[in-house]
Amino acid sequence: MPSIEESFESICLNIRTRLSDSEFKKFAEEKNRVARFAIADEIPVTDGVNRFLDVQYGKCLIEALEYKNEGNREFKNMKYNNALDFYNHSYLVTPGENTKELAVILGNRSACLFHMKEYELAIADINRAENGFPSETIYKLIDRKSKCYMHLSDYTNAFMSYVKTIQLLNENEKIPVKQRETLLEDAQLHAKYLRRNTLVNIYGYDFDRNTNFPDENPEDSYINPAYKFDYTDRTGRYAVCKQDIDVGTLLLSETPFCSVVLEKYSRIHCQICYARPLAPVACDQCSDVVFCSDKCKSQATFHRFECGILRTFWKSKASVTCHLSMRMMAVYPLDFFLQIRPDLERKMTHEEVDALQSRDYRKAYALVTHEEGRNPEEMFHRTLMAKFLLNCLVKKDYLKGREDLRAYIGNLILHNIQVLQFNAHEIFELQKDEKDDIGRTEFIGGAIYPVLALFNHSCDPATVRYFDGKRVHVRTIRPLRAGEEIGENYGPIFTQNAREERQLQLKQQYKFECRCQPCEENWPLFKQMTNDILRLRCHVKKCHNVILLEAQTDQIVVKCPKCGTNNNVLERLKYLTKVDASFETAKKLFKNKKIKDALNKYLEILKKLDDILAPPYSDFHICQQGIRRCYLEFGNLITFKSGDACTKTSYFM
């Protein structure tokens, strides 16, 4: 019997060795994908994978109270950051049915947040705690809410809270008389002050105001009209410029079809927007995920199919793409996949697919799978994984008893697994130990971006990616010319990896032979670049010819062998002597945290370099790296500070 610590990989190998030749042959020879999944689904030994689902993880009140007591001790010592950490842990593991304990913990956290001057977060906790909070002390909670509103200059809500505080104090006979009189006097003075100084609009206060949050921004994605997607049999879909595109241009801003937070960050980042909440909102049933707000929590409809089994799923050592494959189903109800079945069973045209929004499953479904190149052994292994993922959903009642749909839904999961192998992207954030650090990019989640996935690879990528939460932004890091393919990067780049190494990696992982310019011309690694030979561009824009010229030349004018135009060498090389000084200016601006100014300086340098020289050229690629670093500063960013300093996260474009 497989143990919970045993990997899914080892179980699959065990299942395969126990399968008879005739059983495997039946699977291998079946061409219909739904029927093929049904064959694997009927193999009795595949039930072994379900043992991973036998253990579910919930919450623990004993553990929650231990964390709460630790938080109380830290709070009394005025170590509010430490106290907040304990209260967060306590809240996450408190069972939802223990409403009184949950309310007290949230009330304690609100006090902590109040002292940290996080007034809006404190109010949110107070609102969550009110219903279950002990009646004899709830006046403290409402009084704290009043003070929060005062700090926020929200005088109408402050007044209403003070009025409620006065009412609660008058009704509470358990408070010693003198103490109650003092508290009443304070609340009444504040209420009278607010009313007398006309700081509140009592009669205009809307007691029935709508507190429902709107849906997430419906704007799906921005695709720059300066390029389009084309198709050839050799390259598949690819992005190509319809016109010249300047360096620093925003090409794409896209929200993923779906995404998952890595296990390591599942209790750090919001499952919906990827923010790092200071005071996270917990799932009512499990302690494996967090949200930044009640709004995001309400949007996580997929979580009901993962709640309670995530930790077991992680212990199976299944990859993030497997998790994404299941999530791609969980974001939509079963009825949706029945409605779109006709579209999935026919091959939609590129025009039909392009007209869909990024958050439409059919757009992701249409991406390349390379299924035709897989052998039966590969397909069998992936089919077992699809069955395991299907059973995860079934255990959470995704099929609603419709067992006749197992093969159809299982086949979609199998298709998702294959799509994601070639089309998934990492979501990352820039992490710094100190504010002056350059930082490191850390993989925090995975996602499927149906538009971004259409960009082909280049070992000399023309783009940089950075993230605003889970939304990806793609910008150019060099000028592009009309008719030029826009390449992004799948991993290996020519400045760091030799051609043979790059091509082997791409062939094994992505099933294609790279024919980008650095591969075709075998460009040197960065450390091998020299400035002995200059690759001078002909200044006639329509010519695009590259003139090889010795750096120490005495020539003032050189004739282009292609178009016959004379190029003034001396005038153009003068700028190159000033590049080092320009780089120093950009670096100084970056170091002084003037990121926008540094970016503009790097863009200015690169435009000029691109007018004069054609890569590969060391200064050109150093400048590109400077541009990349600047754009990363505009994305997900976290600075860890030592001591009691509170960790902050900046998410901005």
C-alpha positions as CSV (number, residue, x, y, z in Angstrom):
1,M,0.0,0.0,0.0
2,P,1.4,3.4,-0.9
3,S,2.3,5.7,2.1
4,I,1.3,9.3,2.1
5,E,5.0,10.2,1.8
6,E,5.4,8.1,-1.4
7,S,5.6,10.1,-4.6
8,F,3.0,9.8,-7.3
9,E,5.8,9.1,-9.7
10,S,6.8,5.9,-7.9
11,I,3.2,4.7,-7.7
12,C,2.7,5.2,-11.5
13,L,5.8,3.1,-12.2
14,N,4.5,0.4,-9.9
15,I,1.1,0.4,-11.6
16,R,2.8,0.2,-15.1
17,T,4.9,-2.8,-14.1
18,R,1.8,-4.7,-12.8
19,L,-0.2,-4.0,-16.0
20,S,-0.4,-6.9,-18.5
21,D,0.8,-6.5,-22.1
22,S,-2.8,-6.9,-23.4
23,E,-4.2,-4.2,-21.1
24,F,-1.5,-1.8,-22.1
25,K,-1.9,-2.6,-25.8
26,K,-5.6,-1.9,-25.5
27,F,-4.8,1.6,-24.1
28,A,-2.0,2.3,-26.6
29,E,-4.0,1.4,-29.7
30,E,-7.0,3.5,-28.8
31,K,-7.0,6.7,-30.8
32,N,-10.1,8.4,-29.4
33,R,-8.9,10.4,-26.4
34,V,-12.1,10.1,-24.4
35,A,-12.2,6.4,-24.9
36,R,-8.5,6.1,-24.1
37,F,-9.1,7.8,-20.8
38,A,-12.0,5.5,-20.1
39,I,-9.8,2.5,-20.6
40,A,-7.2,3.8,-18.1
41,D,-10.0,4.7,-15.7
42,E,-11.3,1.1,-15.7
43,I,-7.9,-0.4,-14.7
44,P,-8.4,-1.6,-11.1
45,V,-4.8,-0.9,-10.0
46,T,-5.2,2.8,-10.7
47,D,-7.2,2.9,-7.4
48,G,-3.8,3.0,-5.7
49,V,-3.4,6.6,-6.5
50,N,-6.5,7.4,-4.6
51,R,-4.8,6.6,-1.3
52,F,-3.4,10.1,-1.4
53,L,-6.9,11.3,-0.9
54,D,-7.6,9.3,2.2
55,V,-6.1,11.9,4.6
56,Q,-7.6,15.4,4.9
57,Y,-6.3,18.2,7.0
58,G,-8.5,20.6,8.9
59,K,-8.0,23.0,11.8
60,C,-7.2,22.6,15.4
61,L,-8.6,24.7,18.3
62,I,-5.9,23.6,20.7
63,E,-3.2,24.8,18.4
64,A,-5.1,28.0,17.8
65,L,-5.4,28.8,21.5
66,E,-1.7,28.2,22.0
67,Y,-0.9,30.7,19.2
68,K,-3.4,33.2,20.7
69,N,-1.7,33.0,24.1
70,E,1.7,33.6,22.6
71,G,0.2,36.6,20.8
72,N,-1.2,38.0,24.0
73,R,2.2,37.8,25.7
74,E,3.9,39.6,22.8
75,F,1.1,42.2,22.7
76,K,1.6,43.0,26.5
77,N,5.2,43.5,25.8
78,M,4.3,45.9,22.9
79,K,5.9,43.7,20.3
80,Y,3.1,44.2,17.9
81,N,4.7,42.7,14.8
82,N,5.4,39.5,16.7
83,A,2.0,39.5,18.2
84,L,0.4,39.9,14.8
85,D,2.3,36.9,13.5
86,F,0.9,34.7,16.3
87,Y,-2.6,36.1,15.9
88,N,-2.5,35.4,12.2
89,H,-1.5,31.8,12.8
90,S,-4.1,31.4,15.5
91,Y,-6.8,32.7,13.2
92,L,-5.8,30.5,10.3
93,V,-6.1,27.3,12.4
94,T,-9.2,28.1,14.4
95,P,-12.2,25.9,13.3
96,G,-15.0,27.9,11.8
97,E,-17.6,26.4,14.2
98,N,-15.8,27.9,17.2
99,T,-17.3,31.3,16.5
100,K,-16.7,32.8,20.0
101,E,-13.0,31.9,20.0
102,L,-12.6,33.1,16.4
103,A,-14.2,36.4,17.3
104,V,-11.9,36.9,20.3
105,I,-8.8,36.1,18.2
106,L,-10.0,38.6,15.5
107,G,-10.7,41.2,18.2
108,N,-7.2,40.7,19.6
109,R,-5.7,41.1,16.1
110,S,-7.7,44.3,15.6
111,A,-6.1,45.7,18.7
112,C,-2.7,44.8,17.4
113,L,-3.5,46.4,14.0
114,F,-4.8,49.5,15.8
115,H,-1.4,50.0,17.6
116,M,0.3,49.5,14.2
117,K,-1.8,52.3,12.8
118,E,-3.4,49.8,10.3
119,Y,-6.8,51.3,10.9
120,E,-8.7,49.9,7.9
121,L,-7.5,46.4,8.5
122,A,-8.5,46.8,12.2
123,I,-12.0,47.8,11.2
124,A,-12.3,44.8,8.9
125,D,-11.4,42.5,11.7
126,I,-13.8,44.2,14.1
127,N,-16.6,43.8,11.6
128,R,-15.7,40.0,11.3
129,A,-15.6,39.7,15.1
130,E,-18.8,41.5,16.1
131,N,-21.4,38.8,15.8
132,G,-19.6,36.2,17.9
133,F,-17.8,38.5,20.4
134,P,-18.6,38.2,24.1
135,S,-21.4,40.6,25.0
136,E,-19.8,41.8,28.2
137,T,-16.7,43.2,26.4
138,I,-18.0,44.0,22.9
139,Y,-18.1,47.7,23.9
140,K,-14.3,47.7,23.7
141,L,-14.4,46.4,20.2
142,I,-16.9,49.1,19.0
143,D,-15.0,51.9,20.9
144,R,-11.8,50.8,19.0
145,K,-13.7,51.0,15.7
146,S,-14.8,54.5,16.6
147,K,-11.1,55.5,17.2
148,C,-10.1,53.9,13.9
149,Y,-12.7,55.9,12.0
150,M,-11.5,59.1,13.7
151,H,-7.9,58.4,12.6
152,L,-9.2,57.9,9.1
153,S,-11.2,61.2,9.2
154,D,-14.4,59.2,8.5
155,Y,-16.4,61.2,11.0
156,T,-19.9,59.9,10.0
157,N,-18.9,56.3,10.8
158,A,-17.0,57.4,13.9
159,F,-20.1,59.1,15.2
160,M,-22.3,56.1,14.5
161,S,-19.8,53.8,16.3
162,Y,-19.6,56.1,19.3
163,V,-23.4,56.1,19.5
164,K,-23.3,52.3,19.4
165,T,-20.6,52.3,22.1
166,I,-22.8,54.5,24.4
167,Q,-25.7,52.1,23.9
168,L,-23.6,49.0,24.7
169,L,-22.2,50.7,27.8
170,N,-25.7,51.7,29.1
171,E,-26.9,48.0,28.6
172,N,-23.8,46.5,30.3
173,E,-24.3,46.2,34.1
174,K,-21.3,44.0,34.6
175,I,-18.9,47.0,34.3
176,P,-18.0,48.7,37.6
177,V,-20.0,51.9,38.0
178,K,-17.0,54.3,38.0
179,Q,-15.4,52.7,35.1
180,R,-18.6,52.7,33.1
181,E,-19.2,56.4,33.9
182,T,-15.7,57.3,32.7
183,L,-16.1,55.3,29.5
184,L,-19.5,56.8,28.9
185,E,-18.3,60.3,29.4
186,D,-15.5,59.8,26.9
187,A,-17.8,58.3,24.2
188,Q,-20.4,61.0,24.7
189,L,-17.9,63.8,24.5
190,H,-16.6,62.5,21.2
191,A,-20.1,62.0,19.8
192,K,-21.2,65.5,20.9
193,Y,-18.0,67.1,19.4
194,L,-18.6,65.4,16.1
195,R,-22.2,66.4,16.0
196,R,-21.7,70.0,17.2
197,N,-18.9,70.7,14.7
198,T,-21.1,69.3,11.8
199,L,-18.4,66.8,10.9
200,V,-21.1,64.2,10.3
201,N,-24.0,63.8,7.9
202,I,-26.4,61.9,10.3
203,Y,-29.6,62.2,8.3
204,G,-27.9,61.4,5.0
205,Y,-26.3,58.2,6.4
206,D,-27.3,55.2,4.3
207,F,-28.0,52.4,6.8
208,D,-28.8,50.0,3.9
209,R,-25.9,50.8,1.7
210,N,-24.8,48.0,-0.6
211,T,-21.7,46.3,0.7
212,N,-21.3,43.9,-2.1
213,F,-18.1,44.1,-3.9
214,P,-18.0,44.4,-7.7
215,D,-16.5,41.6,-9.7
216,E,-12.8,41.7,-10.6
217,N,-12.0,44.2,-13.3
218,P,-13.7,42.8,-16.4
219,E,-11.0,44.3,-18.7
220,D,-9.4,41.1,-19.9
221,S,-6.2,42.1,-21.5
222,Y,-4.4,44.8,-23.5
223,I,-2.8,43.8,-26.8
224,N,-0.8,46.5,-28.6
225,P,-2.2,46.9,-32.1
226,A,1.3,47.4,-33.5
227,Y,1.8,43.6,-33.8
228,K,-0.3,40.6,-34.8
229,F,-0.2,36.8,-34.5
230,D,0.6,34.8,-37.6
231,Y,1.0,31.1,-38.4
232,T,3.3,28.8,-40.3
233,D,3.5,25.0,-40.2
234,R,7.1,25.1,-38.9
235,T,6.8,27.8,-36.2
236,G,3.1,27.5,-35.3
237,R,1.5,30.8,-34.0
238,Y,4.0,33.6,-33.5
239,A,4.0,37.4,-32.9
240,V,5.2,39.7,-35.7
241,C,5.5,43.5,-35.9
242,K,3.1,45.3,-38.2
243,Q,5.2,48.5,-37.8
244,D,8.3,49.7,-36.1
245,I,8.0,49.4,-32.3
246,D,10.2,51.5,-29.9
247,V,12.1,50.1,-26.9
248,G,10.1,50.2,-23.7
249,T,6.7,49.8,-25.5
250,L,4.0,47.9,-23.6
251,L,3.1,44.9,-25.8
252,L,0.8,43.0,-23.6
253,S,-1.0,43.3,-20.2
254,E,-2.9,40.1,-19.5
255,T,-4.8,38.5,-16.6
256,P,-4.3,34.7,-16.6
257,F,-7.0,32.2,-17.4
258,C,-6.1,30.7,-14.1
259,S,-3.2,30.5,-11.7
260,V,-2.0,28.7,-8.5
261,V,0.1,29.9,-5.6
262,L,3.0,27.5,-4.8
263,E,2.8,25.5,-1.6
264,K,5.6,27.5,-0.1
265,Y,3.7,30.7,-0.5
266,S,0.1,29.5,0.0
267,R,-0.2,31.0,3.5
268,I,1.7,34.1,2.5
269,H,0.1,35.3,-0.8
270,C,-3.6,35.9,-1.5
271,Q,-5.0,33.1,-3.7
272,I,-6.7,35.6,-5.9
273,C,-4.6,38.8,-6.3
274,Y,-1.2,37.5,-5.0
275,A,-0.9,40.4,-2.5
276,R,1.0,39.6,0.8
277,P,-1.7,40.5,3.3
278,L,-0.6,41.9,6.7
279,A,-3.8,40.5,8.2
280,P,-4.8,37.6,6.1
281,V,-8.4,36.3,5.8
282,A,-8.7,32.5,6.3
283,C,-10.7,29.8,4.7
284,D,-13.5,28.7,7.0
285,Q,-12.7,25.0,6.7
286,C,-8.9,24.6,6.0
287,S,-5.7,26.3,7.0
288,D,-3.8,25.8,3.8
289,V,-4.6,29.1,2.0
290,V,-5.1,32.8,2.7
291,F,-6.8,35.8,1.1
292,C,-6.2,39.5,1.4
293,S,-9.8,40.5,1.9
294,D,-13.4,39.2,2.1
295,K,-13.7,40.3,-1.6
296,C,-11.0,38.0,-2.8
297,K,-12.2,35.2,-0.6
298,S,-15.7,35.4,-2.2
299,Q,-14.1,35.2,-5.6
300,A,-12.2,32.0,-4.9
301,T,-15.1,29.7,-5.9
302,F,-12.6,27.1,-7.1
303,H,-11.3,26.5,-3.6
304,R,-14.4,24.5,-2.5
305,F,-13.0,21.7,-4.8
306,E,-9.5,21.9,-3.2
307,C,-10.4,22.6,0.4
308,G,-9.0,20.0,2.8
309,I,-7.0,18.0,0.2
310,L,-4.3,20.5,-0.8
311,R,-1.8,19.4,1.8
312,T,-2.3,15.8,0.6
313,F,-2.0,16.9,-3.0
314,W,1.3,18.6,-2.2
315,K,2.6,15.5,-0.4
316,S,2.1,13.5,-3.6
317,K,4.8,15.7,-5.1
318,A,2.7,16.5,-8.1
319,S,4.0,19.5,-10.0
320,V,2.5,22.9,-10.1
321,T,1.4,22.3,-13.7
322,C,-0.7,19.3,-12.4
323,H,-2.3,21.6,-9.9
324,L,-3.0,24.1,-12.6
325,S,-4.6,21.3,-14.7
326,M,-7.1,20.7,-12.0
327,R,-7.6,24.4,-11.3
328,M,-8.4,25.0,-14.9
329,M,-11.5,22.8,-14.4
330,A,-12.4,24.1,-10.9
331,V,-12.7,27.7,-12.0
332,Y,-15.8,26.8,-14.0
333,P,-18.8,24.7,-13.0
334,L,-19.5,21.4,-14.7
335,D,-22.3,22.8,-16.8
336,F,-20.0,25.3,-18.5
337,F,-17.9,22.4,-20.0
338,L,-21.0,20.7,-21.2
339,Q,-22.1,23.9,-23.0
340,I,-18.8,24.3,-24.8
341,R,-18.3,20.7,-25.6
342,P,-19.2,21.2,-29.3
343,D,-16.5,23.9,-29.7
344,L,-13.9,21.6,-28.0
345,E,-14.7,18.6,-30.2
346,R,-14.2,20.6,-33.4
347,K,-11.1,22.6,-34.3
348,M,-11.8,26.3,-33.8
349,T,-10.1,28.6,-36.3
350,H,-7.4,31.0,-35.2
351,E,-9.8,33.9,-35.8
352,E,-12.4,32.4,-33.5
353,V,-9.9,31.7,-30.8
354,D,-8.3,35.2,-31.0
355,A,-11.8,36.7,-30.5
356,L,-12.1,35.0,-27.1
357,Q,-11.1,36.6,-23.9
358,S,-8.0,35.3,-22.0
359,R,-10.3,34.0,-19.2
360,D,-12.2,31.8,-21.6
361,Y,-11.2,28.1,-21.3
362,R,-11.5,27.6,-25.1
363,K,-8.6,30.0,-25.7
364,A,-6.3,28.0,-23.4
365,Y,-7.6,24.7,-24.8
366,A,-6.5,25.8,-28.3
367,L,-2.8,26.0,-27.3
368,V,-0.3,23.5,-28.6
369,T,0.0,20.1,-26.9
370,H,2.5,18.1,-29.2
371,E,0.3,15.1,-28.4
372,E,1.1,13.6,-31.8
373,G,4.8,13.3,-30.8
374,R,4.2,11.5,-27.5
375,N,4.7,7.7,-27.1
376,P,2.2,5.4,-25.3
377,E,4.3,5.3,-22.2
378,E,4.2,9.1,-21.8
379,M,0.5,9.2,-22.5
380,F,-0.2,6.4,-19.9
381,H,1.7,8.2,-17.2
382,R,-0.1,11.5,-17.9
383,T,-3.5,9.7,-18.0
384,L,-2.9,8.3,-14.6
385,M,-2.2,11.7,-13.3
386,A,-5.4,13.0,-15.0
387,K,-7.3,10.3,-13.2
388,F,-5.8,11.2,-9.9
389,L,-6.7,14.9,-10.5
390,L,-10.2,13.9,-11.6
391,N,-10.7,11.9,-8.4
392,C,-9.6,14.9,-6.4
393,L,-12.5,16.9,-8.0
394,V,-14.9,14.0,-7.6
395,K,-14.1,13.7,-3.9
396,K,-15.3,17.3,-3.6
397,D,-18.5,16.5,-5.6
398,Y,-17.4,18.3,-8.8
399,L,-19.3,15.9,-11.0
400,K,-22.4,16.0,-8.8
401,G,-23.0,12.3,-9.3
402,R,-22.6,12.4,-13.1
403,E,-20.3,9.4,-13.3
404,D,-21.1,9.2,-17.0
405,L,-19.0,12.3,-17.5
406,R,-15.9,10.9,-15.9
407,A,-14.2,10.1,-19.3
408,Y,-15.1,13.5,-20.8
409,I,-13.8,15.6,-17.9
410,G,-10.8,13.3,-17.3
411,N,-9.8,13.8,-20.9
412,L,-10.0,17.6,-20.5
413,I,-7.7,17.4,-17.5
414,L,-5.3,15.2,-19.6
415,H,-5.4,17.8,-22.3
416,N,-4.7,20.6,-19.7
417,I,-1.6,18.7,-18.5
418,Q,-0.3,18.6,-22.1
419,V,-1.1,22.2,-22.8
420,L,0.6,23.4,-19.6
421,Q,3.9,21.6,-20.3
422,F,4.6,24.0,-23.2
423,N,2.5,27.0,-22.3
424,A,2.6,27.7,-18.5
425,H,4.5,30.6,-17.1
426,E,6.0,31.3,-13.7
427,I,4.6,34.2,-11.6
428,F,7.5,35.8,-9.7
429,E,8.2,38.6,-7.3
430,L,11.4,40.6,-6.7
431,Q,12.7,39.8,-3.2
432,K,15.2,42.0,-1.4
433,D,16.8,41.6,2.0
434,E,17.4,45.3,2.3
435,K,16.0,48.2,0.3
436,D,19.4,48.8,-1.4
437,D,19.7,45.2,-2.7
438,I,19.5,44.4,-6.4
439,G,17.2,41.6,-5.3
440,R,16.4,38.2,-6.7
441,T,13.4,36.9,-8.6
442,E,11.5,34.2,-6.7
443,F,8.9,31.8,-8.3
444,I,5.7,32.2,-6.2
445,G,3.1,30.7,-8.5
446,G,2.2,29.3,-11.9
447,A,-0.3,30.5,-14.5
448,I,-1.6,30.0,-18.0
449,Y,-1.7,33.2,-20.1
450,P,-3.3,32.3,-23.5
451,V,-2.1,35.4,-25.3
452,L,1.5,35.4,-23.9
453,A,1.8,31.7,-24.7
454,L,1.6,32.6,-28.4
455,F,5.0,34.3,-28.4
456,N,7.7,32.1,-29.6
457,H,11.2,31.7,-28.0
458,S,14.3,33.6,-29.0
459,C,17.7,33.1,-27.4
460,D,18.0,36.9,-27.8
461,P,14.5,37.9,-26.4
462,A,13.1,41.2,-27.3
463,T,10.9,41.4,-24.2
464,V,10.9,41.5,-20.4
465,R,8.1,40.2,-18.2
466,Y,7.0,41.6,-14.8
467,F,3.9,41.0,-12.7
468,D,1.4,43.2,-10.9
469,G,0.0,40.6,-8.6
470,K,-0.9,37.8,-11.1
471,R,-1.3,40.2,-14.1
472,V,1.6,40.0,-16.5
473,H,3.1,43.0,-18.3
474,V,5.3,42.5,-21.4
475,R,7.5,45.3,-22.7
476,T,10.2,45.6,-25.3
477,I,13.9,45.8,-24.4
478,R,15.1,46.8,-27.8
479,P,13.6,48.5,-30.9
480,L,11.8,46.2,-33.3
481,R,11.3,46.7,-37.0
482,A,8.2,46.1,-39.1
483,G,8.1,42.4,-40.2
484,E,10.3,41.3,-37.3
485,E,9.2,38.4,-35.1
486,I,8.8,39.3,-31.5
487,G,10.6,36.6,-29.4
488,E,10.3,36.1,-25.6
489,N,12.5,33.7,-23.6
490,Y,11.7,30.2,-22.5
491,G,14.8,29.8,-20.3
492,P,18.2,29.7,-22.1
493,I,19.7,32.9,-23.5
494,F,22.7,33.2,-25.8
495,T,24.7,35.5,-23.4
496,Q,24.9,32.8,-20.8
497,N,24.4,29.4,-22.5
498,A,26.3,27.9,-25.5
499,R,24.3,27.1,-28.6
500,E,24.5,23.3,-28.2
501,E,23.3,23.5,-24.6
502,R,20.4,25.9,-25.5
503,Q,19.2,23.8,-28.4
504,L,19.4,20.5,-26.4
505,Q,17.4,22.0,-23.6
506,L,14.7,23.5,-25.9
507,K,14.4,20.3,-27.9
508,Q,14.0,18.1,-24.8
509,Q,11.6,20.4,-22.9
510,Y,9.7,22.2,-25.7
511,K,10.0,19.8,-28.7
512,F,11.4,22.3,-31.2
513,E,14.7,23.2,-32.9
514,C,15.6,26.8,-32.2
515,R,16.4,28.8,-35.3
516,C,16.7,32.2,-33.9
517,Q,19.4,34.6,-35.1
518,P,21.9,33.9,-32.2
519,C,21.5,30.1,-33.0
520,E,21.8,30.5,-36.7
521,E,24.8,32.8,-36.5
522,N,26.3,31.1,-33.3
523,W,26.6,34.4,-31.4
524,P,29.3,34.4,-28.7
525,L,28.6,34.2,-24.9
526,F,28.8,37.5,-23.1
527,K,32.1,36.7,-21.6
528,Q,33.5,36.0,-25.1
529,M,32.4,39.3,-26.6
530,T,35.1,41.7,-27.7
531,N,35.1,45.3,-29.0
532,D,37.7,44.6,-31.7
533,I,35.1,44.5,-34.5
534,L,32.1,46.8,-34.6
535,R,28.8,45.8,-36.2
536,L,27.9,49.2,-37.7
537,R,24.4,49.7,-38.9
538,C,23.9,51.4,-42.3
539,H,22.1,54.7,-41.5
540,V,19.6,54.1,-44.3
541,K,16.7,52.6,-42.3
542,K,15.3,50.5,-45.2
543,C,18.6,49.0,-45.8
544,H,19.1,47.2,-42.4
545,N,22.6,46.1,-43.5
546,V,25.4,45.5,-40.9
547,I,28.8,46.7,-41.8
548,L,31.8,45.0,-40.1
549,L,34.4,47.6,-39.1
550,E,37.6,47.4,-37.0
551,A,37.3,49.4,-33.8
552,Q,40.6,51.2,-34.3
553,T,39.8,52.2,-37.9
554,D,41.0,55.6,-39.3
555,Q,38.2,55.7,-41.8
556,I,35.9,58.7,-41.5
557,V,33.4,57.4,-44.1
558,V,32.5,53.8,-45.0
559,K,30.4,52.7,-47.9
560,C,27.6,50.2,-47.3
561,P,28.2,47.3,-49.7
562,K,24.4,46.6,-49.9
563,C,22.9,50.0,-50.7
564,G,26.0,51.9,-51.7
565,T,25.4,54.8,-49.2
566,N,28.3,56.5,-47.5
567,N,28.1,56.3,-43.7
568,N,29.9,58.9,-41.5
569,V,31.9,56.7,-39.1
570,L,33.6,59.4,-37.0
571,E,30.4,61.2,-36.1
572,R,28.7,58.0,-35.0
573,L,31.6,56.6,-33.1
574,K,31.9,59.8,-31.0
575,Y,28.8,58.7,-29.1
576,L,30.4,55.4,-28.1
577,T,33.1,57.1,-26.2
578,K,30.5,58.7,-24.0
579,V,28.6,55.5,-23.3
580,D,30.5,54.7,-20.1
581,A,29.6,58.0,-18.6
582,S,26.0,57.6,-19.5
583,F,25.9,54.2,-17.9
584,E,27.3,55.6,-14.7
585,T,24.6,58.2,-14.7
586,A,21.9,55.5,-15.1
587,K,23.5,53.4,-12.3
588,K,23.6,56.3,-9.9
589,L,19.9,57.1,-10.6
590,F,19.0,53.5,-9.9
591,K,21.1,53.3,-6.7
592,N,19.3,56.5,-5.5
593,K,15.9,54.9,-6.1
594,K,15.0,57.2,-9.0
595,I,13.9,54.2,-10.9
596,K,11.9,56.0,-13.6
597,D,14.7,58.4,-14.3
598,A,17.2,55.5,-14.5
599,L,14.9,53.6,-16.8
600,N,14.5,56.7,-19.1
601,K,18.3,57.0,-19.2
602,Y,18.8,53.4,-20.1
603,L,16.2,53.6,-22.8
604,E,17.9,56.7,-24.2
605,I,21.2,54.9,-24.3
606,L,19.8,51.8,-25.9
607,K,18.0,53.7,-28.6
608,K,21.2,55.5,-29.6
609,L,23.3,52.2,-29.5
610,D,20.7,50.5,-31.7
611,D,21.0,53.3,-34.2
612,I,24.7,52.8,-34.4
613,L,25.4,49.2,-33.8
614,A,23.8,45.8,-34.2
615,P,24.1,43.1,-31.5
616,P,25.8,41.1,-30.3
617,Y,27.7,43.9,-28.5
618,S,28.5,44.0,-24.8
619,D,27.4,47.5,-24.0
620,F,24.1,46.8,-25.8
621,H,23.3,43.8,-23.6
622,I,24.5,45.6,-20.4
623,C,22.0,48.3,-21.2
624,Q,19.2,45.7,-21.7
625,Q,20.0,44.2,-18.3
626,G,19.7,47.7,-16.8
627,I,16.2,48.1,-18.5
628,R,15.2,44.7,-17.1
629,R,16.2,45.6,-13.6
630,C,14.2,48.8,-13.7
631,Y,11.0,47.1,-15.0
632,L,11.3,44.4,-12.2
633,E,11.2,47.3,-9.7
634,F,7.7,48.2,-11.1
635,G,6.3,44.7,-10.5
636,N,5.8,42.5,-7.4
637,L,8.3,43.6,-4.9
638,I,9.0,42.6,-1.3
639,T,11.7,44.0,1.0
640,F,12.5,41.9,4.1
641,K,13.7,44.0,7.1
642,S,15.4,42.9,10.2
643,G,14.1,43.4,13.7
644,D,10.6,44.5,14.4
645,A,10.1,46.4,11.2
646,C,7.0,45.3,9.4
647,T,7.3,43.6,6.1
648,K,5.6,45.5,3.3
649,T,4.7,44.5,-0.2
650,S,4.5,46.9,-3.1
651,Y,2.3,46.0,-6.1
652,F,2.3,48.6,-8.8
653,M,2.9,49.0,-12.5
